[in-house]
Amino acid sequence: LEHQREGGDEGQRAVAALESLTLPELEVTPDVGLLHPLLVGEGDGAMKFAANPKSYMEWRLSPACSELAKQHKFPLAPNDAPRIAVLLYRKHVITNQRYIQDLIRYFEAEGLIPIPVFINGVEAHTIVRDWLTSHHEIASVAH
């Protein structure tokens, strides 16, 4: 910026423009997590993520989730429906690939509760082992 300040009127205008620039708040997507089209922030509508299958299922089976589904005319499978794990690439979540929401909506409409886990590719084996097949997590998603 110092170089621009010394550049005369044009430099001064460039510095003023840079100094008045307002940047949007940084959105950070975790390396791993779970998502659902209805899992959004109140007020801002920004996508939120569950940290693990247990917190995701607590939210998904909650009255708050059912109420959101009614408000948005989003089909939800019954709470006692079978569960299905869906592994997604984090890159596809960050770039907001449409198929993710469509896939979740499809499973819900077909009477299956999706457990959509996004990962960096290298975590796939540990996520399946630790989150989807451990006794603790099986108990947290079983009905």
Secondary structure as UniProt FT lines:
FT   HELIX           2..5
FT   HELIX           8..19
FT   STRAND          33..34
FT   TURN            37..38
FT   TURN            42..44
FT   HELIX           53..60
FT   HELIX           63..71
FT   TURN            72..73
FT   TURN            79..80
FT   STRAND          83..89
FT   HELIX           90..94
FT   TURN            95..96
FT   HELIX           98..109
FT   TURN            110..111
FT   STRAND          113..119
FT   HELIX           121..123
FT   HELIX           124..127
FT   HELIX           128..132
FT   HELIX           135..141
//
